[in-house]
Amino acid sequence: MRVELALLCNDKLLGRGNVLVTPTEGTDDLGVFKASHKLAGESAIIVLSDFAEGVALRKSTLDMPIHESGDWESIDLAGYTLAFRCRLDA
């Protein structure tokens, strides 16, 4: 599953990138944070860490069902917004 991630603060884009989540664990540096990822059963486990200086986040673990997003989805992370879009084209 390919997951496009975007981190925003007050609607300002801080960073954006995508990861290819497979059964093999991997880590991608997306500039403003690192994303470690692995498929685990019916979910993609994505751990966001090593946030850039000035970003008041430490670590966040996402347990994301494997799915195709119809549009951007988002969650609140301690005052930041993590937007994401999932694709099954991987």
Buried (B, 14 or more C-beta within 10 A) or exposed (E): BEBBBBBBBEEEEBBBBBBBBEEEEEEBEBEBBBBBBBBEEEBBBBBBBBBEEEBEBEEBEBEBEBBEEEEEEEEEBEEBBBBBBBBEEE
